[in-house]
Amino acid sequence: MVIHRQPAQGGGPSTNLLNRHPSGVSGRDFLTEGRLMPLPSILQDHTIKRLIQGAAVGAVVTMIVGFNWGGWSLESTAEKRADEASRSAVVAVLAPICVDKFQHAADAADNLVELKKVSSYMQGSFVEKGGWATSPGTDKANSAVAQACATMLGNLK
C-alpha cells in the first residue's frame, strides 16, 4: 500500500510518504547540498576505506595527546628516569655521610678553609682527593657525591 499526498494547489507532483529519508531529505545527496565548495573526494566515499582512515587518524591523535600530555612514556624513557632517580637518591644519602667524614677529620677547619679557596667547579675534585667521598668497601670516590658534599660544605658557616 502506497500513500500519496495530493498538493493543495493542483497540478504538482505527488510525494511518496513511505519512500522518504528519515531526516526529510528525499533523493538528494544531503552531504553536499547547499555547499559552496564540493567536499574533498576523501570525504565523499561511504566505504570501509573511510572507516580505516578515521581509525588511523584517531590512533595517531590519541598517541600524540597521550605521550605529550597524558603522562605516557616508552620503556626506555622510564628506565632512564628510574636510573636518574636512583642515582640522585644515592647521592642524597651519601653526601651527608661525606660531610660528616670531612667534619670529623683531624684537620677539618684547615681543610674547610682550603676548600673555600678552591674555585667552585674544582671543589668536588678537592673532596675526591681528600678521600671523604669514598664509600666504605670501594677504592674510588663517587664524583657526584663529592660535588654534592662540596656544595653542602660550602653552605656551612
N, C-alpha and C positions, 0 to 999 in steps of 0.2 A: 504494500500500500504506500503510495507516494502522495504527500500532502502538498498542494500548491497554494500559494497565496496570490490572490489577484491584486494588482495595483489599484490604488484608489482612483486614479485618473486612467482610463482605459488606454489600450494600445501598447503598453510597456511589456517587457519580457517578464515571465513569471520566475519566482525564486524557489528553488527546491530547498525546503527547510530541513530535510533529512540528510542532505549531501553538503553540509557546511562544516568548515573548520571550527573547532571549539571556541577559538578566540573571536569568531565572527568574520574573519578574513576568508573570502572564498576565491579559490582558483588563482591567486596571485602569490608571488614569492614575497612573503611578509618580511624577509630578512633584508631585501634590497629596495623595497618600495619606498618612495619618497626621499631617497638619499641623493645628495648632490653628486657624490662620487661613488663609483661601484666599489664593493668590498674587494680586498685582495683575493686572489684565487685560493690562497691557503684557507681563508675563512668561508669559502662558498661550498666546500665539499662537506657532505654528511657521511663520512666513511670512518672506518677503523683507523685510517691514517691520522685523522684529526684527534682521535682519542689518544693515540700513541704520542703524538706531538705534545698534546696537553699534559700528559703524564710526565714526559721528559722535561718539559719546562717547569712543571710543578716540583719535580725532584731536584732540579738544579737550584731553584729559588729556595727550597727547603734547606738544602745543604749550605747555601750562602748565608742564610739567616742563622742556621744552627751553629756553624763554625765561627761566624763573626760576633753574634750577639747572644747565642743560646748557651754558650759555655762548652760546646763540644770540642774535643781535641783528638788528634791522632795518637796512636800508641807511642810513637817516637817522641812526640811533644810532651806527653805525660811522663815518659821516662826521664826526659831532660829536666823537667820541673821537679820531679821527685829526687833526682840526683842533686840538683842545686839546693833543694830544701834540706836534704840530709847533710850536705857539706856545710851549709850555714849553721845547722844545728850543732854539728861537731865543733865548729869554730866558736859558737856561742857558749858551749860547755867548757872547752879547753882554754879559752882566753883568760877567764878569771883565775884558773889554776896557774897559768903563766905569770900573771900579775902577782899572785901570791908567792911564787918561787922567786920572782925578781925582788919583791919587798923583803923576803926573808934571807936573802943572800948576805954575806958578810959585809960587803961594801955597797949596800943598796943606795945610800944617799949619794955617794960619788958616782955610781952608775946612772942614777936619775939625772944628775947634772950633765953628765956626758951625753945621755940620750936626748936631752933637751937642746944640746948644742948641735946635734946632727940634724940635717935637713929632714923634713917630714917624710919624703919618699925613701930615705935611707934608714929611717928608724926601725923598720921591720927587719932589715938585714942586721942591724946592730943587736936586736933582740935574738935573732937566729944565731949569730956568732957567740953571744953570751951563753947560749945553751938553755935559756929559760923556756923556749917554745918547743923543746924536745919532750915528747911524751914518754912516760916510762915504758921500757921494753923496745924502744926504737932508737936508731942511731941518728936519724936525720930529723931536723926541725921542720915543722909544717909552716910554710911561708904565710898562709892565710891566717893561721893562729898568731904568728909573730907580728903581722901587721895589725891585727885586732888588739893584741897585747900592747903594742907600742901606742896605739891610739888611746887605749884605756889609761896607760901610764902617763901619756901627755895631758890627759884631762885631770889627773890628780893634782892637788895643791901642795 
